[in-house]
């Protein structure tokens, strides 16, 4: 009986080996076919890529060229639309940043006005000093021009601050020249 069992085991092992060999042999052609189809797919994709780049166009018919042109046009339109959406988004973001900056600027301006209005202490740097008023004196001329004074009055300006120095002493008053248009024309 042991002998029979041993023969049975050997036969079962042999059958398993034969079936595994058969499976390997059956799978090998399937793998070879799959490898071959993948290689041909890679070759086809490389040619298609080259044609989409404008190369290897020799030997194509007019319809094939039109098909490639149509595909390229659709692709180009898609790229342009994507770019346009991107730029519009950038513009929108820039506008919102601009509005935020304007609001912040306005807020800061209001705060500055509040600070200027509520400031009870005077800043000596911001104070201004009054300047002596400017006096206007009519020019005295000969009696010939008395009638023409109404039409072309000659005026000399004299700054009072120039007449008095900063130390309170009076300076010599500047001499004023009167030149009437008629005097210069009449004497010439």
Backbone as ProteinMPNN parsed JSONL, in Angstrom:
{"seq_chain_A": "XXXXXXXXXXXXXXXXXXXXXXXXXXXXXXXXXXXXXXXXXXXXXXXXXXXXXXXXXXXXXXXXXXXXXXXXXXXXXXXXXXXXXXXXXXXXXXXXXXXXXXXXXXXXXXXXXXXXXXXXXXXXXXXXXXXXXXXXXXXXXXXXXXXXXXXXXXXXXXXXXXXXXXXXXXXXXXXXXXXXXXXXXXXX", "coords_chain_A": {"N_chain_A": [[0.82, -1.166, 0.0], [1.929, 1.227, 0.747], [3.643, 1.504, -1.274], [1.918, 1.988, -3.401], [0.769, 4.371, -2.647], [2.973, 5.992, -2.778], [3.52, 5.94, -5.502], [1.242, 7.205, -6.379], [1.55, 9.786, -5.286], [3.833, 10.579, -6.652], [2.842, 10.614, -9.209], [0.878, 12.593, -8.974], [2.455, 14.813, -8.384], [3.891, 14.974, -10.723], [1.874, 15.536, -12.477], [1.123, 18.077, -11.598], [3.443, 19.491, -12.191], [3.429, 19.231, -14.963], [1.057, 20.592, -15.606], [1.667, 23.162, -14.648], [3.805, 23.79, -16.302], [2.476, 23.809, -18.714], [0.761, 25.983, -18.27], [2.636, 28.053, -18.017], [3.715, 27.946, -20.54], [1.478, 28.594, -22.013], [0.981, 31.191, -21.088], [3.239, 32.576, -21.831], [3.191, 33.143, -24.685], [1.038, 34.914, -24.58], [2.043, 37.04, -23.041], [4.068, 37.83, -24.736], [2.591, 38.758, -26.9], [1.235, 40.878, -25.707], [3.392, 42.524, -25.027], [4.327, 43.101, -27.57], [2.132, 44.549, -28.622], [2.155, 46.772, -26.911], [4.606, 47.922, -27.575], [4.098, 48.664, -30.223], [2.098, 50.543, -29.756], [3.518, 52.528, -28.385], [5.252, 53.341, -30.429], [3.386, 54.36, -32.258], [2.332, 56.505, -30.744], [4.607, 58.106, -30.489], [5.047, 58.872, -33.136], [2.668, 60.273, -33.588], [2.975, 62.342, -31.753], [5.236, 63.609, -32.817], [4.17, 64.496, -35.234], [2.259, 66.252, -34.301], [3.912, 68.207, -33.47], [4.74, 69.213, -35.814], [6.49, 67.758, -37.338], [7.636, 65.008, -39.35], [5.645, 64.863, -41.371], [5.548, 64.031, -43.907], [4.173, 62.126, -46.539], [1.56, 62.105, -45.685], [-1.952, 62.305, -46.235], [-4.225, 64.795, -47.622], [-6.543, 64.958, -46.064], [-5.674, 63.831, -43.672], [-3.799, 65.719, -42.917], [-5.517, 67.913, -42.556], [-6.97, 66.961, -40.388], [-5.0, 66.847, -38.397], [-4.411, 69.569, -38.29], [-6.853, 70.586, -37.367], [-6.973, 69.381, -34.828], [-4.768, 70.605, -33.649], [-5.604, 73.282, -33.727], [-7.844, 73.211, -32.046], [-6.546, 72.508, -29.69], [-4.898, 74.746, -29.35], [-6.824, 76.763, -28.993], [-7.914, 75.905, -26.603], [-5.727, 76.234, -24.892], [-5.436, 79.032, -25.062], [-7.869, 79.874, -23.921], [-7.575, 78.909, -21.322], [-5.37, 80.414, -20.508], [-6.486, 82.966, -20.673], [-8.489, 82.807, -18.698], [-6.832, 82.557, -16.5], [-5.468, 85.045, -16.537], [-7.643, 86.795, -16.171], [-8.366, 86.08, -13.61], [-6.081, 86.944, -12.254], [-6.304, 89.701, -12.694], [-8.645, 90.212, -11.297], [-7.827, 89.571, -8.678], [-5.875, 91.533, -8.369], [-7.41, 93.857, -8.488], [-8.976, 93.569, -6.192], [-6.977, 93.741, -4.264], [-6.191, 96.353, -4.736], [-8.519, 97.746, -3.975], [-8.567, 97.108, -1.25], [-6.231, 98.394, -0.442], [-6.924, 101.046, -1.007], [-9.052, 101.416, 0.791], [-7.696, 101.079, 3.199], [-5.942, 103.21, 3.011], [-7.738, 105.355, 3.075], [-8.785, 104.997, 5.648], [-6.497, 105.461, 7.183], [-6.071, 108.13, 6.485], [-8.312, 109.348, 7.66], [-7.764, 108.835, 10.349], [-5.454, 110.37, 10.63], [-6.551, 112.939, 10.278], [-8.201, 113.042, 12.541], [-6.267, 112.958, 14.54], [-4.926, 115.356, 14.036], [-6.976, 117.181, 14.506], [-7.657, 116.73, 17.207], [-5.428, 117.349, 18.578], [-4.268, 119.126, 21.178], [-2.058, 120.389, 22.1], [0.358, 122.601, 20.857], [2.506, 122.204, 18.201], [5.705, 123.381, 17.997], [7.14, 123.388, 15.646], [5.268, 123.365, 13.681], [4.016, 125.772, 13.883], [3.381, 128.98, 12.482], [4.943, 132.051, 11.713], [3.873, 135.351, 11.883], [4.146, 137.597, 9.222], [5.14, 140.881, 8.576], [2.759, 143.187, 7.275], [2.391, 144.044, 3.806], [2.944, 147.136, 2.37], [1.471, 149.391, 0.125], [2.492, 151.987, -1.805], [1.697, 154.898, -3.621], [3.401, 156.059, -6.477], [5.15, 159.058, -6.669], [5.131, 161.495, -9.096], [6.087, 163.907, -11.588], [4.061, 166.816, -12.322], [3.143, 166.521, -14.887], [2.252, 163.996, -15.384], [-0.038, 163.628, -13.965], [-2.571, 163.465, -15.008], [-2.437, 161.05, -16.338], [-2.232, 159.164, -14.357], [-4.512, 157.824, -13.663], [-4.822, 155.923, -15.598], [-2.486, 154.318, -15.908], [-1.294, 153.36, -13.197], [1.605, 153.731, -11.257], [3.218, 151.737, -8.994], [4.982, 151.315, -6.042], [6.379, 148.83, -4.097], [6.906, 148.299, -0.728], [8.416, 146.559, 1.731], [7.635, 146.309, 5.057], [8.969, 144.782, 6.864], [11.524, 144.798, 5.888], [12.256, 147.36, 6.392], [12.582, 147.55, 9.108], [14.93, 146.017, 11.171], [15.664, 142.758, 12.536], [16.503, 143.294, 15.087], [15.185, 145.478, 16.018], [16.095, 147.979, 15.303], [15.849, 150.698, 13.072], [16.191, 150.456, 9.624], [17.765, 151.952, 6.813], [15.509, 153.381, 4.619], [14.607, 151.872, 1.587], [15.405, 153.232, -1.566], [13.02, 154.238, -3.88], [12.242, 153.842, -7.253], [10.558, 155.667, -9.632], [9.002, 155.024, -12.542], [7.318, 156.063, -15.102], [5.373, 155.172, -17.856], [4.743, 157.143, -19.674], [6.573, 159.151, -19.025], [9.033, 158.133, -19.828], [8.597, 157.897, -22.532], [7.945, 160.501, -23.219], [10.286, 161.967, -22.639], [12.107, 160.98, -24.366]], "CA_chain_A": [[0.0, 0.0, 0.0], [2.831, 2.367, 0.752], [4.167, 1.604, -2.625], [0.843, 2.548, -4.213], [0.636, 5.78, -2.262], [4.129, 6.701, -3.315], [3.309, 6.093, -6.937], [0.171, 8.185, -6.535], [2.138, 11.091, -5.002], [4.72, 10.92, -7.753], [1.984, 10.926, -10.355], [0.224, 13.884, -8.705], [3.485, 15.838, -8.527], [4.203, 15.078, -12.148], [0.744, 16.206, -13.121], [1.206, 19.488, -11.219], [4.535, 20.06, -12.982], [2.99, 19.339, -16.356], [0.052, 21.65, -15.737], [2.337, 24.456, -14.48], [4.558, 24.025, -17.532], [1.5, 24.159, -19.744], [0.31, 27.353, -17.975], [3.728, 28.958, -18.35], [3.825, 27.953, -21.995], [0.322, 29.314, -22.536], [1.102, 32.599, -20.706], [4.366, 33.185, -22.53], [2.753, 33.812, -25.922], [0.162, 36.027, -24.233], [2.936, 38.134, -22.644], [4.758, 38.279, -25.945], [1.629, 39.543, -27.694], [0.993, 42.126, -24.987], [4.607, 43.311, -25.198], [4.348, 43.565, -28.955], [1.108, 45.589, -28.799], [2.608, 47.969, -26.199], [5.664, 48.537, -28.376], [3.485, 49.335, -31.376], [1.386, 51.711, -29.228], [4.548, 53.537, -28.117], [5.702, 53.845, -31.73], [2.292, 55.174, -32.793], [2.261, 57.746, -29.967], [5.77, 58.933, -30.831], [4.791, 59.451, -34.462], [1.594, 61.252, -33.42], [3.569, 63.497, -31.07], [6.105, 64.297, -33.783], [3.299, 65.175, -36.203], [1.63, 67.401, -33.639], [4.965, 69.217, -33.378], [5.016, 69.679, -37.168], [7.538, 66.944, -37.958], [7.233, 63.724, -39.95], [4.37, 65.055, -42.064], [5.664, 63.484, -45.259], [3.377, 60.941, -46.831], [0.194, 62.222, -45.171], [-2.927, 62.799, -47.208], [-4.795, 66.101, -47.323], [-7.493, 64.791, -44.955], [-4.9, 63.609, -42.449], [-3.239, 67.021, -42.554], [-6.618, 68.713, -42.024], [-7.298, 66.418, -39.069], [-3.955, 67.321, -37.484], [-4.604, 71.013, -38.141], [-8.033, 70.779, -36.527], [-6.586, 69.028, -33.461], [-3.879, 71.654, -33.154], [-6.406, 74.489, -33.528], [-8.619, 73.004, -30.82], [-5.605, 72.575, -28.573], [-4.479, 76.137, -29.2], [-7.953, 77.493, -28.416], [-8.005, 75.488, -25.207], [-4.627, 76.898, -24.177], [-5.758, 80.459, -24.99], [-8.942, 80.051, -22.948], [-6.995, 78.687, -19.996], [-4.533, 81.585, -20.24], [-7.39, 84.088, -20.467], [-9.083, 82.634, -17.366], [-5.77, 82.842, -15.534], [-5.245, 86.492, -16.513], [-8.808, 87.43, -15.56], [-8.228, 85.843, -12.172], [-5.031, 87.847, -11.771], [-6.871, 91.054, -12.693], [-9.596, 90.263, -10.188], [-7.061, 89.627, -7.431], [-5.219, 92.845, -8.309], [-8.429, 94.859, -8.168], [-9.349, 93.448, -4.783], [-5.855, 94.295, -3.495], [-6.254, 97.801, -4.899], [-9.606, 98.239, -3.142], [-8.13, 97.014, 0.143], [-5.247, 99.455, -0.222], [-7.636, 102.322, -0.991], [-9.776, 101.49, 2.058], [-6.699, 101.284, 4.247], [-5.462, 104.58, 2.835], [-8.799, 106.242, 3.555], [-8.826, 104.845, 7.102], [-5.331, 106.17, 7.715], [-6.303, 109.564, 6.282], [-9.264, 109.774, 8.696], [-7.046, 108.829, 11.619], [-4.577, 111.548, 10.63], [-7.392, 114.114, 10.492], [-8.603, 113.014, 13.947], [-5.108, 113.331, 15.347], [-4.675, 116.785, 13.835], [-8.063, 117.932, 15.129], [-7.689, 116.559, 18.653], [-4.143, 117.755, 19.147], [-4.456, 120.372, 21.921], [-0.763, 121.044, 22.252], [0.865, 123.11, 19.587], [3.847, 121.782, 17.818], [6.397, 124.61, 17.595], [7.618, 123.295, 14.267], [4.161, 123.599, 12.761], [3.527, 127.138, 13.999], [3.926, 129.91, 11.504], [5.161, 133.383, 12.265], [3.27, 136.381, 11.04], [5.042, 138.508, 8.521], [4.584, 142.237, 8.541], [1.981, 143.386, 6.052], [3.003, 144.758, 2.69], [2.269, 148.412, 2.125], [1.52, 149.847, -1.253], [2.54, 153.453, -1.856], [1.692, 155.389, -4.999], [4.628, 156.713, -6.916], [4.956, 160.481, -6.939], [5.831, 161.919, -10.305], [5.889, 165.311, -11.925], [2.69, 167.208, -12.592], [2.748, 166.17, -16.245], [1.629, 162.669, -15.44], [-1.174, 163.555, -13.055], [-3.743, 163.033, -15.763], [-2.245, 159.664, -16.761], [-2.184, 158.265, -13.206], [-5.714, 157.005, -13.623], [-4.75, 154.833, -16.573], [-1.366, 153.421, -15.612], [-0.726, 153.743, -11.907], [2.867, 153.107, -10.885], [3.152, 151.408, -7.579], [6.211, 150.722, -5.511], [6.101, 148.02, -2.92], [7.95, 148.419, 0.275], [8.136, 145.641, 2.818], [7.931, 146.908, 6.351], [9.951, 143.948, 7.548], [12.844, 145.207, 5.429], [12.549, 148.665, 6.967], [13.042, 147.344, 10.481], [15.727, 144.803, 11.311], [15.192, 141.847, 13.566], [16.922, 143.785, 16.401], [14.359, 146.617, 16.37], [16.634, 149.223, 14.764], [15.326, 151.023, 11.746], [17.155, 150.493, 8.539], [17.549, 153.019, 5.852], [14.427, 153.028, 3.71], [15.112, 151.712, 0.233], [14.973, 154.256, -2.503], [12.126, 153.692, -4.894], [12.305, 154.533, -8.534], [9.295, 155.762, -10.335], [9.139, 155.119, -13.993], [6.025, 156.045, -15.764], [5.524, 154.891, -19.273], [4.679, 158.394, -20.419], [7.803, 159.9, -18.779], [10.113, 157.614, -20.66], [8.27, 158.174, -23.918], [7.974, 161.942, -23.412], [11.642, 162.494, -22.579], [12.935, 160.437, -25.436]], "C_chain_A": [[0.884, 1.257, 0.0], [3.375, 2.601, -0.647], [3.139, 2.271, -3.548], [0.689, 4.041, -3.904], [1.804, 6.603, -2.824], [3.982, 6.94, -4.805], [2.248, 7.153, -7.209], [0.727, 9.599, -6.326], [3.031, 11.541, -6.143], [3.912, 11.32, -8.974], [1.314, 12.28, -10.188], [1.226, 15.023, -8.881], [3.824, 16.059, -9.999], [3.096, 15.826, -12.878], [0.772, 17.703, -12.815], [2.303, 20.165, -12.028], [4.118, 20.249, -14.428], [1.986, 20.47, -16.532], [0.689, 23.029, -15.553], [3.164, 24.791, -15.708], [3.632, 24.454, -18.654], [1.015, 25.594, -19.528], [1.382, 28.362, -18.353], [3.848, 29.071, -19.855], [2.657, 28.71, -22.619], [0.439, 30.816, -22.245], [2.214, 33.306, -21.476], [3.94, 33.81, -23.851], [1.84, 35.013, -25.642], [0.998, 37.249, -23.825], [3.665, 38.707, -23.852], [3.84, 39.158, -26.79], [1.357, 40.898, -27.032], [2.193, 43.068, -25.127], [4.668, 43.915, -26.599], [3.33, 44.693, -29.173], [1.514, 46.881, -28.08], [3.707, 48.692, -26.97], [5.075, 49.279, -29.575], [2.711, 50.584, -30.941], [2.371, 52.853, -28.943], [5.028, 54.161, -29.426], [4.654, 54.773, -32.333], [2.206, 56.517, -32.071], [3.44, 58.677, -30.268], [5.573, 59.623, -32.176], [3.725, 60.542, -34.361], [2.123, 62.521, -32.738], [4.44, 64.304, -32.029], [5.264, 65.069, -34.79], [2.623, 66.387, -35.569], [2.633, 68.53, -33.436], [5.377, 69.724, -34.758], [6.127, 68.915, -37.857], [6.921, 65.654, -38.489], [5.85, 63.813, -40.598], [4.397, 64.501, -43.484], [4.801, 62.231, -45.392], [1.957, 61.004, -46.295], [-0.718, 62.762, -46.26], [-3.459, 64.155, -46.746], [-5.73, 66.013, -46.119], [-6.761, 64.583, -43.631], [-4.276, 64.921, -41.966], [-4.315, 67.944, -41.969], [-6.985, 68.261, -40.612], [-6.281, 66.902, -38.033], [-4.115, 68.816, -37.227], [-5.773, 71.311, -37.213], [-7.7, 70.479, -35.058], [-5.697, 70.113, -32.851], [-4.642, 72.947, -32.866], [-7.227, 74.379, -32.249], [-7.723, 73.095, -29.587], [-5.164, 73.998, -28.286], [-5.59, 76.973, -28.563], [-8.102, 77.154, -26.935], [-6.931, 76.167, -24.363], [-4.932, 78.383, -24.016], [-6.849, 80.725, -23.955], [-8.425, 79.891, -21.522], [-6.165, 79.9, -19.585], [-5.408, 82.801, -19.93], [-8.043, 84.013, -19.088], [-8.058, 82.972, -16.277], [-5.552, 84.348, -15.4], [-6.421, 87.24, -15.884], [-8.792, 87.243, -14.048], [-7.188, 86.76, -11.552], [-5.547, 89.279, -11.686], [-7.828, 91.215, -11.52], [-8.865, 90.367, -8.849], [-6.377, 90.986, -7.278], [-6.218, 93.936, -7.943], [-8.836, 94.781, -6.702], [-8.23, 93.981, -3.887], [-5.876, 95.818, -3.556], [-7.341, 98.397, -4.012], [-9.226, 98.195, -1.665], [-7.157, 98.136, 0.47], [-5.93, 100.819, -0.15], [-8.405, 102.498, 0.319], [-8.815, 101.75, 3.213], [-6.164, 102.711, 4.199], [-6.48, 105.579, 3.382], [-8.903, 106.181, 5.075], [-7.669, 105.598, 7.748], [-5.49, 107.683, 7.581], [-7.251, 110.099, 7.357], [-8.587, 109.827, 10.064], [-6.121, 110.038, 11.725], [-5.384, 112.819, 10.899], [-7.85, 114.187, 11.94], [-7.456, 113.471, 14.834], [-4.798, 114.816, 15.213], [-5.725, 117.627, 14.549], [-8.035, 117.852, 16.643], [-6.399, 116.983, 19.326], [-4.312, 119.105, 19.829], [-3.142, 121.1, 22.123], [-0.269, 121.462, 20.887], [2.267, 122.599, 19.368], [4.59, 123.026, 17.349], [6.914, 124.561, 16.166], [6.52, 123.612, 13.266], [3.618, 125.025, 12.847], [4.136, 128.004, 12.902], [4.049, 131.274, 12.179], [4.575, 134.397, 11.299], [4.345, 137.266, 10.446], [4.364, 139.862, 8.492], [3.836, 142.44, 7.236], [2.749, 144.207, 5.024], [2.222, 146.044, 2.483], [2.477, 148.813, 0.679], [1.472, 151.364, -1.231], [2.508, 153.881, -3.314], [2.988, 156.129, -5.288], [4.32, 158.176, -7.203], [5.776, 160.862, -8.148], [5.546, 163.388, -10.548], [4.431, 165.566, -12.254], [2.213, 166.809, -13.963], [1.946, 164.88, -16.284], [0.402, 162.56, -14.558], [-2.416, 163.072, -13.776], [-3.639, 161.566, -16.142], [-2.226, 158.679, -15.598], [-3.407, 157.367, -13.14], [-5.598, 155.793, -14.534], [-3.654, 153.832, -16.247], [-0.738, 153.813, -14.287], [0.565, 152.979, -11.665], [2.853, 152.909, -9.383], [4.506, 150.858, -7.164], [5.847, 149.986, -4.234], [7.258, 148.166, -1.956], [7.56, 147.492, 1.409], [8.553, 146.278, 4.127], [8.99, 146.089, 7.075], [11.361, 144.274, 7.088], [13.259, 146.522, 6.066], [13.056, 148.532, 8.397], [13.797, 146.045, 10.536], [15.132, 143.926, 12.393], [15.533, 142.349, 14.958], [16.155, 145.044, 16.813], [14.879, 147.934, 15.841], [16.072, 149.443, 13.371], [16.455, 151.036, 10.757], [16.83, 151.661, 7.641], [16.484, 152.554, 4.868], [14.985, 152.906, 2.305], [14.559, 152.798, -0.67], [14.119, 153.599, -3.568], [12.253, 154.521, -6.146], [10.927, 154.55, -9.132], [9.594, 155.864, -11.809], [7.76, 155.011, -14.567], [6.266, 155.841, -17.239], [5.553, 156.186, -20.087], [5.941, 159.222, -20.228], [8.909, 159.436, -19.701], [9.849, 157.911, -22.129], [8.397, 159.666, -24.186], [9.378, 162.501, -23.426], [12.508, 161.999, -23.711], [12.78, 161.148, -26.722]], "O_chain_A": [[0.584, 2.232, -0.69], [3.534, 3.73, -1.113], [3.523, 3.063, -4.408], [0.503, 4.858, -4.806], [1.638, 7.737, -3.273], [4.289, 8.023, -5.304], [2.358, 7.912, -8.172], [0.413, 10.508, -7.095], [3.008, 12.7, -6.556], [4.268, 12.26, -9.685], [1.193, 13.036, -11.152], [0.9, 16.065, -9.45], [4.016, 17.189, -10.448], [3.348, 16.635, -13.77], [0.472, 18.513, -13.691], [2.122, 21.287, -12.502], [4.404, 21.275, -15.046], [2.06, 21.223, -17.503], [0.295, 23.977, -16.233], [3.221, 25.95, -16.118], [3.956, 25.342, -19.443], [0.872, 26.346, -20.492], [1.084, 29.403, -18.938], [4.059, 30.161, -20.388], [2.823, 29.389, -23.632], [0.036, 31.632, -23.074], [2.126, 34.505, -21.738], [4.317, 34.953, -24.109], [1.864, 36.003, -26.373], [0.686, 38.371, -24.225], [3.85, 39.919, -23.967], [4.268, 40.179, -27.328], [1.261, 41.925, -27.704], [2.02, 44.271, -25.323], [5.016, 45.082, -26.779], [3.637, 45.682, -29.838], [1.247, 47.972, -28.584], [3.738, 49.922, -27.015], [5.504, 50.386, -29.902], [2.672, 51.573, -31.673], [2.078, 54.013, -29.233], [5.189, 55.378, -29.512], [4.983, 55.839, -32.855], [2.027, 57.553, -32.71], [3.279, 59.897, -30.295], [5.89, 60.801, -32.336], [3.857, 61.605, -34.969], [1.754, 63.634, -33.111], [4.383, 65.533, -32.047], [5.618, 66.189, -35.158], [2.438, 67.417, -36.217], [2.243, 69.683, -33.25], [6.264, 70.571, -34.866], [6.657, 69.38, -38.867], [5.814, 65.275, -38.107], [4.999, 62.946, -40.396], [3.38, 64.504, -44.177], [4.717, 61.404, -44.485], [1.211, 60.035, -46.44], [-0.308, 63.568, -47.095], [-3.181, 64.603, -45.633], [-5.715, 66.888, -45.253], [-7.181, 65.098, -42.594], [-4.23, 65.196, -40.767], [-4.06, 68.668, -41.007], [-7.276, 69.086, -39.746], [-6.65, 67.314, -36.934], [-3.974, 69.278, -36.094], [-5.682, 72.198, -36.364], [-8.094, 71.223, -34.16], [-5.858, 70.485, -31.689], [-4.363, 73.629, -31.88], [-7.301, 75.325, -31.464], [-8.098, 73.685, -28.574], [-5.067, 74.41, -27.13], [-5.322, 77.799, -27.69], [-8.386, 78.029, -26.117], [-7.201, 76.62, -23.251], [-4.709, 78.941, -22.942], [-6.764, 81.691, -23.197], [-8.797, 80.65, -20.628], [-6.249, 80.358, -18.445], [-5.099, 83.574, -19.024], [-8.145, 85.021, -18.388], [-8.389, 83.594, -15.267], [-5.461, 84.869, -14.288], [-6.221, 88.207, -15.148], [-9.163, 88.147, -13.299], [-7.387, 87.29, -10.459], [-5.263, 89.989, -10.721], [-7.816, 92.237, -10.834], [-9.246, 91.161, -7.99], [-6.312, 91.527, -6.174], [-5.898, 94.839, -7.171], [-9.02, 95.807, -6.048], [-8.505, 94.604, -2.862], [-5.613, 96.492, -2.56], [-7.127, 99.426, -3.37], [-9.521, 99.125, -0.915], [-7.245, 98.755, 1.53], [-5.56, 101.655, 0.674], [-8.415, 103.586, 0.895], [-9.103, 102.555, 4.099], [-5.96, 103.339, 5.238], [-6.116, 106.534, 4.07], [-9.089, 107.212, 5.722], [-7.854, 106.293, 8.747], [-5.085, 108.431, 8.47], [-7.024, 111.178, 7.903], [-8.812, 110.755, 10.84], [-6.018, 110.656, 12.784], [-4.949, 113.679, 11.664], [-7.888, 115.273, 12.519], [-7.643, 114.265, 15.757], [-4.441, 115.461, 16.199], [-5.406, 118.665, 15.129], [-8.365, 118.834, 17.308], [-6.313, 116.967, 20.554], [-4.481, 120.122, 19.156], [-3.13, 122.318, 22.298], [-0.459, 120.76, 19.894], [3.095, 122.582, 20.278], [4.156, 123.67, 16.395], [7.105, 125.606, 15.544], [6.787, 124.066, 12.153], [2.845, 125.446, 11.986], [5.262, 127.778, 12.462], [3.313, 131.581, 13.117], [4.752, 134.316, 10.084], [5.321, 137.626, 11.104], [3.141, 139.953, 8.393], [4.242, 141.916, 6.199], [3.652, 144.97, 5.367], [0.992, 146.037, 2.427], [3.541, 148.592, 0.1], [0.531, 151.957, -0.704], [3.203, 153.305, -4.15], [3.576, 156.748, -4.402], [3.351, 158.495, -7.892], [6.973, 160.584, -8.216], [4.831, 164.025, -9.775], [3.657, 164.627, -12.443], [1.007, 166.757, -14.204], [1.065, 164.708, -17.127], [-0.15, 161.468, -14.422], [-3.225, 162.343, -13.202], [-4.663, 160.894, -16.258], [-2.205, 157.469, -15.826], [-3.333, 156.259, -12.61], [-6.205, 154.755, -14.274], [-3.88, 152.623, -16.305], [0.259, 154.535, -14.268], [0.63, 151.762, -11.836], [2.515, 153.811, -8.616], [5.096, 150.034, -7.863], [5.091, 150.487, -3.403], [8.427, 148.155, -2.341], [6.481, 147.632, 1.984], [9.688, 146.73, 4.28], [9.811, 146.636, 7.811], [12.313, 144.045, 7.835], [14.446, 146.782, 6.263], [13.88, 149.332, 8.838], [13.332, 145.047, 9.985], [14.195, 144.326, 13.083], [14.931, 141.896, 15.932], [16.45, 145.62, 17.86], [14.168, 148.936, 15.918], [15.854, 148.504, 12.606], [17.537, 151.561, 11.021], [15.758, 152.262, 7.715], [16.564, 151.442, 4.344], [15.763, 153.758, 1.876], [13.408, 153.218, -0.549], [14.457, 152.537, -4.09], [12.359, 155.747, -6.096], [10.22, 153.542, -9.129], [10.367, 156.717, -12.244], [7.124, 153.959, -14.508], [7.268, 156.3, -17.789], [6.295, 156.304, -21.062], [6.358, 159.926, -21.149], [9.632, 160.245, -20.283], [10.787, 158.152, -22.889], [8.891, 160.071, -25.239], [9.643, 163.443, -24.172], [13.563, 162.576, -23.974], [13.423, 160.788, -27.708]]}, "name": "protein", "num_of_chains": 1, "seq": "XXXXXXXXXXXXXXXXXXXXXXXXXXXXXXXXXXXXXXXXXXXXXXXXXXXXXXXXXXXXXXXXXXXXXXXXXXXXXXXXXXXXXXXXXXXXXXXXXXXXXXXXXXXXXXXXXXXXXXXXXXXXXXXXXXXXXXXXXXXXXXXXXXXXXXXXXXXXXXXXXXXXXXXXXXXXXXXXXXXXXXXXXXXX"}
